[in-house]
Amino acid sequence: MYEQLGLDIAPREASLILGLVIGLIFGALAEVSRFCFRRIVAGPRSERRSAAGVWFAALAVAVIGTQFAVAQDLISFEDHRFFASDLPWLAITLGGLAFGAGMVLTRGCVSRLTVLAGTGNLRALIVLLAFAFVAHATLKGVLAPVRTTLGAVTVPLENAALPGNPLIWTALITIAALAIALRSGARTRDLILGALIGALVPAAWVGTGYVLFDEFDPIALESLSFTSPAAETLFWGIASSSIPAGFGVGLLGGVFAGALVLSVLFGRFQWQSFESPRQTGRYLAGAALMGVGGVLAGGCTMGAGLSGIPTLSIAAIIAIGSIAVGGTVTARLLRDGLPSNGAKHTTQSPQPTA
């Protein structure tokens, strides 16, 4: 379809602009709604249900939109990494557990940290830099042997998608997600914001996989994701003269800019930094766990979760399930016996995100 648009720029350059636009919208919406998967499994108890409502409202819209695009033959996931015939179950499971633990230690999943960095949170910014470095090292650097070794443990699949009729799975997931959203007690405004965030998922899939598709200059089929884009952005920032920016770079830049603009306009921008060396060490450890875990799992709470589940991929569902388990277990350990500040306590006090 890209040839019919008659644009004077290459598909990759157009994908950069698309990523920037989608990132700007996501950054603004997520800043207002405090959109974050971590709050569901490790946030203050008073916030968990409402946070789940917003996230699952987004998931319902993402599933409907993505599967509608598939049914209309606009996009296909046959060649996507989520649909490899050999499922690297060990890498996905261990990676998900590691990512879940890391997002609790840093008090925010990667998408949330990107938003917070735009609001003046230097803790989040430093974590993102460390995360991107470790993710790139796991993809192509010194930690790549870990990825290849764990990734070699696979189980063959006749079908990498959920078995049966995809329309039935779409209906079941959508109904379950809407039920959680409507019973969560979240404000109507936040549910609407979550639904708008969910609509960005199929918009990105269709944008990169259909609108910008050019068989002579193909680009990757992508949606909302932060692990690979973070590594790509770091590498592009270091060697931009030889490595062109694409959708991922635009997405991260847009999220940061969108959150920055909204936080400044509404007076929520505030400089924040680390409070102690112990806290710094904990955040950096969490960043490393998320960097390794995000690559092994094939995505973060956005790439494997909000964008991955709508593809009906078994790998994506295992990944987000493992992330949830890792986050829940780590949060319980911190509450019950391993407080982050090193002091013993018996009562739980609410902790702000990041």
C-alpha positions in Angstrom: 0.0 0.0 0.0 2.9 2.3 0.7 3.5 2.9 -3.0 0.0 4.3 -3.4 0.6 7.0 -0.8 3.2 8.7 -3.1 5.4 9.9 -0.3 8.9 11.1 -1.0 10.4 9.3 2.0 11.4 5.7 2.5 9.2 3.3 4.5 11.6 3.3 7.4 11.6 7.0 7.7 7.8 7.0 7.5 7.8 4.4 10.3 9.9 6.8 12.4 7.2 9.4 12.1 4.5 6.9 12.8 6.3 5.8 15.9 6.7 9.4 17.0 3.0 10.1 16.6 1.8 7.0 18.4 4.4 7.6 21.1 3.2 11.1 21.7 -0.4 10.0 22.1 0.6 7.1 24.4 2.9 9.3 26.5 0.2 11.8 27.0 -2.5 9.2 27.8 -0.3 7.2 30.1 0.9 10.2 32.0 -2.7 11.2 32.8 -4.0 7.7 33.6 -0.9 6.4 35.3 -1.1 3.4 33.1 1.2 0.6 34.4 1.1 -3.1 34.7 3.3 -3.2 37.8 0.6 -1.4 39.8 -1.7 -4.4 39.3 0.7 -6.9 41.0 2.7 -4.7 43.3 1.0 -1.4 43.8 -0.8 -0.3 47.0 -3.8 -2.5 47.6 -6.1 0.4 47.2 -4.9 1.0 43.7 -4.5 -2.5 42.3 -8.1 -3.0 41.1 -8.4 0.3 39.5 -5.0 -0.1 37.8 -6.2 -3.5 36.5 -9.4 -1.9 35.2 -7.5 0.6 33.1 -5.0 -2.1 31.8 -7.7 -4.6 30.9 -9.9 -1.9 29.2 -6.9 -1.3 27.0 -6.4 -5.0 26.4 -10.1 -5.5 25.3 -9.8 -2.8 22.7 -6.4 -4.0 21.6 -7.7 -7.6 21.1 -10.7 -6.5 19.1 -8.8 -4.1 16.9 -5.9 -6.5 16.2 -8.1 -9.5 15.4 -10.3 -7.4 13.2 -7.3 -6.3 11.2 -6.2 -10.0 10.9 -9.7 -11.0 9.8 -9.7 -8.3 7.1 -6.3 -9.6 5.9 -4.7 -6.3 6.6 -1.9 -7.9 8.7 -0.6 -11.4 9.3 1.5 -12.7 12.2 2.7 -15.9 10.4 6.3 -14.8 10.2 6.4 -12.9 13.6 8.7 -14.1 16.3 5.7 -14.8 18.6 4.7 -17.6 16.1 8.0 -19.6 15.8 7.2 -23.3 15.4 9.7 -24.2 18.2 8.6 -22.5 21.5 11.6 -21.4 23.6 9.7 -22.0 26.8 12.6 -21.9 29.2 13.9 -18.6 28.0 10.4 -17.1 28.0 9.6 -18.3 31.5 12.8 -17.3 33.1 12.9 -14.1 31.2 9.4 -13.2 32.3 10.1 -14.0 36.0 13.3 -11.8 35.8 11.4 -9.0 34.2 8.6 -9.1 36.7 11.1 -9.0 39.6 13.0 -6.2 38.0 9.9 -4.0 37.5 9.1 -4.3 41.1 12.6 -3.4 42.2 12.4 -0.3 40.0 8.8 0.5 40.9 7.7 0.7 37.3 7.5 -1.3 34.1 9.6 0.1 31.2 6.7 1.9 29.6 5.8 3.6 32.9 9.5 4.5 33.5 9.7 6.1 30.1 6.6 8.2 30.9 8.1 9.1 34.3 11.4 10.1 32.8 9.5 12.7 30.8 8.0 14.1 34.0 11.5 14.9 35.5 12.2 11.6 37.3 15.9 11.1 37.0 15.7 7.7 38.7 13.5 6.5 35.8 15.9 8.0 33.2 18.9 6.2 34.7 17.1 2.9 34.9 16.1 3.2 31.2 19.7 3.8 30.2 20.8 0.8 32.2 17.9 -1.3 30.9 18.7 -0.4 27.3 22.4 -1.2 27.7 21.7 -4.7 29.3 19.0 -5.4 26.7 21.4 -4.7 23.9 24.1 -6.7 25.5 21.7 -9.6 25.7 20.6 -9.2 22.1 24.0 -8.8 20.4 26.7 -8.4 23.1 28.4 -10.2 25.9 25.2 -11.6 27.3 24.1 -13.1 23.9 25.3 -16.6 24.9 22.8 -16.6 27.7 20.0 -15.8 25.3 21.1 -18.4 22.8 21.7 -21.2 25.4 18.3 -20.7 27.1 16.6 -20.2 23.7 17.8 -23.5 22.5 15.6 -25.3 25.0 12.4 -25.6 23.0 9.2 -27.6 22.5 7.8 -28.0 19.0 4.3 -26.6 18.3 1.9 -27.6 15.6 0.3 -24.2 16.0 2.0 -21.3 17.8 -1.4 -19.6 18.3 -4.1 -20.6 20.8 -5.9 -23.7 19.4 -9.3 -23.4 17.9 -11.3 -20.6 16.3 -9.6 -17.2 16.8 -13.0 -15.5 16.9 -14.0 -17.6 20.0 -10.7 -16.7 21.7 -11.1 -13.1 20.8 -14.6 -13.0 22.3 -13.5 -14.9 25.5 -10.5 -12.6 26.1 -12.5 -9.5 25.4 -15.4 -10.4 27.6 -13.1 -11.4 30.5 -11.1 -8.1 30.1 -14.2 -6.0 30.0 -15.6 -7.7 33.1 -12.5 -7.0 35.0 -12.5 -3.4 33.8 -16.1 -2.7 34.6 -15.9 -4.3 38.0 -12.6 -2.6 39.0 -14.0 0.6 40.4 -11.8 2.7 38.1 -13.1 6.1 37.1 -14.9 6.2 33.8 -12.3 8.8 32.6 -9.4 6.4 33.3 -11.2 3.5 31.6 -11.7 5.6 28.5 -8.1 6.6 28.5 -7.1 2.9 28.8 -9.4 2.1 25.9 -7.7 4.8 23.8 -4.3 3.4 24.7 -5.5 0.0 23.6 -6.5 1.4 20.3 -2.9 2.4 19.6 -1.9 -1.3 19.5 -3.8 -2.2 16.3 -3.1 1.2 14.9 0.7 0.4 15.1 0.2 -3.1 13.8 -1.7 -1.9 10.8 0.5 1.1 10.3 3.8 -0.9 10.1 2.3 -4.0 8.6 -0.1 -2.7 6.0 0.0 1.1 5.4 3.8 1.3 5.3 4.3 -2.1 3.7 6.6 -2.0 0.7 7.8 -5.3 -0.7 10.8 -3.6 -2.2 11.8 -1.9 1.1 10.2 -3.9 3.8 10.1 -2.8 7.5 9.4 -4.9 10.6 5.8 -5.5 11.7 5.7 -3.7 15.1 3.4 -2.3 17.8 3.8 -0.9 21.3 6.9 -2.5 22.7 9.8 -1.1 24.7 12.6 -3.7 25.0 13.9 -3.9 21.5 13.1 -0.2 20.8 15.1 0.8 23.9 18.1 -1.2 22.7 17.6 0.2 19.2 17.4 3.8 20.5 20.6 3.4 22.5 22.5 2.0 19.5 21.1 4.7 17.2 22.2 7.4 19.7 25.7 6.0 19.6 26.0 5.4 15.9 23.3 7.4 14.2 25.5 8.2 11.2 25.5 4.5 10.2 22.2 3.2 11.7 18.9 4.8 10.6 16.2 5.4 13.1 12.9 3.5 12.8 9.6 2.9 14.5 11.1 2.0 17.9 13.2 5.1 18.1 10.2 7.3 17.2 8.0 5.5 19.7 10.4 6.0 22.7 11.0 9.6 21.8 7.3 10.3 21.4 6.4 8.7 24.7 9.0 10.8 26.5 7.9 14.0 24.7 4.2 13.3 25.2 4.7 12.8 29.0 6.9 15.9 29.2 4.4 18.2 27.5 1.4 17.0 29.6 3.3 17.1 32.9 4.5 20.7 32.2 1.1 21.9 31.0 -0.6 20.6 34.1 2.1 21.4 36.6 3.1 17.8 37.4 6.7 18.1 36.1 9.1 17.7 39.1 12.7 16.8 39.3 13.3 13.6 41.3 16.4 11.6 42.0 17.8 8.7 44.1 17.6 9.0 47.9 20.5 6.7 48.9 23.2 4.4 47.5 21.1 1.4 48.6 18.2 2.6 46.5 20.4 3.3 43.5 21.8 -0.3 43.7 18.3 -1.7 43.9 17.1 0.2 40.9 20.1 -0.7 38.8 19.7 -4.4 39.8 16.1 -4.1 38.7 17.1 -2.5 35.4 19.5 -5.4 34.7 16.9 -8.0 35.4 14.4 -6.3 33.1 17.0 -5.9 30.4 17.9 -9.6 30.3 14.3 -10.7 31.1 12.7 -8.6 28.4 14.9 -10.0 25.7 14.5 -13.6 26.9 10.7 -13.3 27.3 10.4 -11.7 23.9 8.9 -8.5 25.2 7.9 -6.5 28.2 4.5 -5.9 29.7 3.6 -3.9 26.5 5.4 -6.0 23.8 4.4 -9.4 25.2 1.3 -8.2 27.1 -0.8 -5.4 25.6 0.5 -6.0 22.1 1.3 -9.7 22.3 -1.9 -11.1 23.8 -4.1 -9.7 20.9 -2.1 -11.8 18.5 -3.3 -14.9 20.4 0.3 -16.1 20.6 1.0 -18.9 23.2 4.5 -17.4 23.7 3.1 -14.0 24.5 0.6 -15.4 27.0 3.4 -17.4 28.7 5.6 -14.4 28.9 3.0 -12.0 30.5 2.0 -14.7 32.9 5.6 -15.2 34.0 6.0 -11.5 34.4 3.0 -11.3 36.6 4.2 -14.2 38.7 7.7 -12.8 39.0 6.3 -9.4 40.0 3.9 -10.8 42.6 6.5 -13.0 44.3 9.1 -10.3 44.4 6.6 -7.8 45.8 5.6 -10.3 48.5 9.2 -10.9 49.4 9.9 -7.2 49.8 6.8 -6.7 51.9 7.3 -9.7 54.2 11.0 -9.9 54.7 13.2 -8.0 52.3 12.3 -4.3 52.5 14.1 -2.2 50.0 15.5 0.2 52.5 17.1 -2.5 54.5 15.1 -1.9 57.7 12.9 -4.4 59.4 9.2 -3.6 59.5 5.9 -5.4 59.9 3.5 -2.9 58.3 3.2 -2.0 54.7 3.3 1.6 53.6 2.3 2.7 50.1 5.2 3.3 47.7 5.0 5.7 44.8 5.6 4.4 41.4 9.3 4.8 40.5 
